[in-house]
Amino acid sequence: MEFAGTVYICPYCRVQRTVILLLGLIMVLPMARHWIVQYFASVIGFLGAVVAVNQNFMGWVKISKGEFAFNELLYIDPFLLSSGSLFIIIGQLWLILKRHDAAHQPS
């Protein structure tokens, strides 16, 4: 999608999409329970979450200044997209780390 030019081009969005992709790949790997992989996922996930929060916060700054307006095309609004990516990244990271806990639960 990035190379085809079908997605919104912005450095924040690129980082968030890359983090979502990397976490998705980690989720399907069988070695996702290893502590090194979970540590790597945590670092990558927190990077993506910080970027998403920073992008979202810029929207809140505009709201405070009274300058905020949604994009004409609502589905490419940076404020909404950063909120959605934050939910996805935190959810992926939670599932990756929860997998480790579920493996150590007694039956």
Phi and psi in degrees as GROMACS dihedral restraints (atoms count N, CA, C in turn):
[ dihedral_restraints ]
;  ai    aj    ak    al  type     phi  dphi    fc
    3     4     5     6     1   -65.6    20    10
    4     5     6     7     1   -45.5    20    10
    6     7     8     9     1   -74.1    20    10
    7     8     9    10     1   -28.0    20    10
    9    10    11    12     1   -79.4    20    10
   10    11    12    13     1   -14.0    20    10
   12    13    14    15     1    78.5    20    10
   13    14    15    16     1    23.0    20    10
   15    16    17    18     1   -93.5    20    10
   16    17    18    19     1     0.7    20    10
   18    19    20    21     1  -119.3    20    10
   19    20    21    22     1   160.2    20    10
   21    22    23    24     1   -65.6    20    10
   22    23    24    25     1   126.9    20    10
   24    25    26    27     1   -93.4    20    10
   25    26    27    28     1   116.0    20    10
   27    28    29    30     1  -162.1    20    10
   28    29    30    31     1   141.4    20    10
   30    31    32    33     1   -62.2    20    10
   31    32    33    34     1   -35.5    20    10
   33    34    35    36     1   -63.4    20    10
   34    35    36    37     1   -46.1    20    10
   36    37    38    39     1   -64.7    20    10
   37    38    39    40     1   -38.7    20    10
   39    40    41    42     1   -62.4    20    10
   40    41    42    43     1   -43.2    20    10
   42    43    44    45     1   -62.7    20    10
   43    44    45    46     1   -45.4    20    10
   45    46    47    48     1   -64.2    20    10
   46    47    48    49     1   -42.3    20    10
   48    49    50    51     1   -64.7    20    10
   49    50    51    52     1   -39.7    20    10
   51    52    53    54     1   -65.2    20    10
   52    53    54    55     1   -41.7    20    10
   54    55    56    57     1   -64.7    20    10
   55    56    57    58     1   -43.2    20    10
   57    58    59    60     1   -61.1    20    10
   58    59    60    61     1   -40.7    20    10
   60    61    62    63     1   -63.8    20    10
   61    62    63    64     1   -48.8    20    10
   63    64    65    66     1   -62.8    20    10
   64    65    66    67     1   -41.9    20    10
   66    67    68    69     1   -66.4    20    10
   67    68    69    70     1   -35.7    20    10
   69    70    71    72     1   -64.3    20    10
   70    71    72    73     1   -39.8    20    10
   72    73    74    75     1   -65.3    20    10
   73    74    75    76     1   -40.7    20    10
   75    76    77    78     1   -63.3    20    10
   76    77    78    79     1   -35.9    20    10
   78    79    80    81     1   -63.8    20    10
   79    80    81    82     1   -32.3    20    10
   81    82    83    84     1   -91.6    20    10
   82    83    84    85     1    -8.7    20    10
   84    85    86    87     1   -78.4    20    10
   85    86    87    88     1   142.2    20    10
   87    88    89    90     1   -71.0    20    10
   88    89    90    91     1   -19.6    20    10
   90    91    92    93     1   -88.3    20    10
   91    92    93    94     1    15.9    20    10
   93    94    95    96     1   -66.9    20    10
   94    95    96    97     1   -14.0    20    10
   96    97    98    99     1   -82.9    20    10
   97    98    99   100     1   -15.4    20    10
   99   100   101   102     1   -68.2    20    10
  100   101   102   103     1   142.7    20    10
  102   103   104   105     1   -65.7    20    10
  103   104   105   106     1   -30.1    20    10
  105   106   107   108     1   -68.4    20    10
  106   107   108   109     1   -42.0    20    10
  108   109   110   111     1   -65.3    20    10
  109   110   111   112     1   -40.5    20    10
  111   112   113   114     1   -66.6    20    10
  112   113   114   115     1   -36.5    20    10
  114   115   116   117     1   -65.1    20    10
  115   116   117   118     1   -45.9    20    10
  117   118   119   120     1   -59.4    20    10
  118   119   120   121     1   -43.5    20    10
  120   121   122   123     1   -63.3    20    10
  121   122   123   124     1   -39.6    20    10
  123   124   125   126     1   -63.7    20    10
  124   125   126   127     1   -44.5    20    10
  126   127   128   129     1   -63.7    20    10
  127   128   129   130     1   -47.7    20    10
  129   130   131   132     1   -64.4    20    10
  130   131   132   133     1   -42.5    20    10
  132   133   134   135     1   -64.3    20    10
  133   134   135   136     1   -42.1    20    10
  135   136   137   138     1   -68.8    20    10
  136   137   138   139     1   -33.7    20    10
  138   139   140   141     1   -59.6    20    10
  139   140   141   142     1   -48.9    20    10
  141   142   143   144     1   -63.5    20    10
  142   143   144   145     1   -38.3    20    10
  144   145   146   147     1   -66.5    20    10
  145   146   147   148     1   -40.6    20    10
  147   148   149   150     1   -64.4    20    10
  148   149   150   151     1   -42.4    20    10
  150   151   152   153     1   -63.3    20    10
  151   152   153   154     1   -42.8    20    10
  153   154   155   156     1   -64.5    20    10
  154   155   156   157     1   -41.4    20    10
  156   157   158   159     1   -66.1    20    10
  157   158   159   160     1   -40.5    20    10
  159   160   161   162     1   -62.4    20    10
  160   161   162   163     1   -43.1    20    10
  162   163   164   165     1   -64.9    20    10
  163   164   165   166     1   -41.2    20    10
  165   166   167   168     1   -66.1    20    10
  166   167   168   169     1   -38.7    20    10
  168   169   170   171     1   -63.9    20    10
  169   170   171   172     1   -32.7    20    10
  171   172   173   174     1   -62.5    20    10
  172   173   174   175     1   -32.5    20    10
  174   175   176   177     1   -67.3    20    10
  175   176   177   178     1   -40.4    20    10
  177   178   179   180     1   -66.7    20    10
  178   179   180   181     1   -32.8    20    10
  180   181   182   183     1   -64.3    20    10
  181   182   183   184     1   -42.5    20    10
  183   184   185   186     1   -63.1    20    10
  184   185   186   187     1   -37.7    20    10
  186   187   188   189     1   -63.0    20    10
  187   188   189   190     1   -44.0    20    10
  189   190   191   192     1   -63.8    20    10
  190   191   192   193     1   -34.0    20    10
  192   193   194   195     1   -81.4    20    10
  193   194   195   196     1   -10.1    20    10
  195   196   197   198     1    79.7    20    10
  196   197   198   199     1    19.9    20    10
  198   199   200   201     1  -106.6    20    10
  199   200   201   202     1     1.4    20    10
  201   202   203   204     1   -75.6    20    10
  202   203   204   205     1   137.8    20    10
  204   205   206   207     1  -150.3    20    10
  205   206   207   208     1   137.3    20    10
  207   208   209   210     1   -65.9    20    10
  208   209   210   211     1   151.9    20    10
  210   211   212   213     1   -63.4    20    10
  211   212   213   214     1   149.2    20    10
  213   214   215   216     1   -58.9    20    10
  214   215   216   217     1   -39.7    20    10
  216   217   218   219     1   -93.6    20    10
  217   218   219   220     1   100.2    20    10
  219   220   221   222     1   -59.9    20    10
  220   221   222   223     1   -30.0    20    10
  222   223   224   225     1   -75.6    20    10
  223   224   225   226     1    -6.3    20    10
  225   226   227   228     1  -118.3    20    10
  226   227   228   229     1    20.8    20    10
  228   229   230   231     1   -71.4    20    10
  229   230   231   232     1   123.5    20    10
  231   232   233   234     1   -60.1    20    10
  232   233   234   235     1   -34.3    20    10
  234   235   236   237     1   -64.1    20    10
  235   236   237   238     1   -44.9    20    10
  237   238   239   240     1   -73.8    20    10
  238   239   240   241     1   -39.2    20    10
  240   241   242   243     1   -65.3    20    10
  241   242   243   244     1   -39.8    20    10
  243   244   245   246     1   -68.2    20    10
  244   245   246   247     1   -34.4    20    10
  246   247   248   249     1   -64.4    20    10
  247   248   249   250     1   -44.9    20    10
  249   250   251   252     1   -63.8    20    10
  250   251   252   253     1   -42.6    20    10
  252   253   254   255     1   -67.7    20    10
  253   254   255   256     1   -32.6    20    10
  255   256   257   258     1   -62.9    20    10
  256   257   258   259     1   -44.3    20    10
  258   259   260   261     1   -61.7    20    10
  259   260   261   262     1   -42.1    20    10
  261   262   263   264     1   -66.6    20    10
  262   263   264   265     1   -46.4    20    10
  264   265   266   267     1   -63.4    20    10
  265   266   267   268     1   -46.2    20    10
  267   268   269   270     1   -64.3    20    10
  268   269   270   271     1   -39.4    20    10
  270   271   272   273     1   -64.2    20    10
  271   272   273   274     1   -43.7    20    10
  273   274   275   276     1   -62.5    20    10
  274   275   276   277     1   -46.0    20    10
  276   277   278   279     1   -62.9    20    10
  277   278   279   280     1   -40.8    20    10
  279   280   281   282     1   -61.8    20    10
  280   281   282   283     1   -42.9    20    10
  282   283   284   285     1   -66.5    20    10
  283   284   285   286     1   -38.3    20    10
  285   286   287   288     1   -64.8    20    10
  286   287   288   289     1   -45.5    20    10
  288   289   290   291     1   -74.5    20    10
  289   290   291   292     1   -30.1    20    10
  291   292   293   294     1   -71.0    20    10
  292   293   294   295     1   -29.8    20    10
  294   295   296   297     1   -59.3    20    10
  295   296   297   298     1   -38.1    20    10
  297   298   299   300     1   -65.0    20    10
  298   299   300   301     1   -42.4    20    10
  300   301   302   303     1   -65.8    20    10
  301   302   303   304     1   -39.6    20    10
  303   304   305   306     1   -67.2    20    10
  304   305   306   307     1   -29.9    20    10
  306   307   308   309     1   -70.7    20    10
  307   308   309   310     1   -24.4    20    10
  309   310   311   312     1   -99.9    20    10
  310   311   312   313     1     4.0    20    10
  312   313   314   315     1   -76.9    20    10
  313   314   315   316     1   134.9    20    10
  315   316   317   318     1   -71.1    20    10
  316   317   318   319     1   147.2    20    10
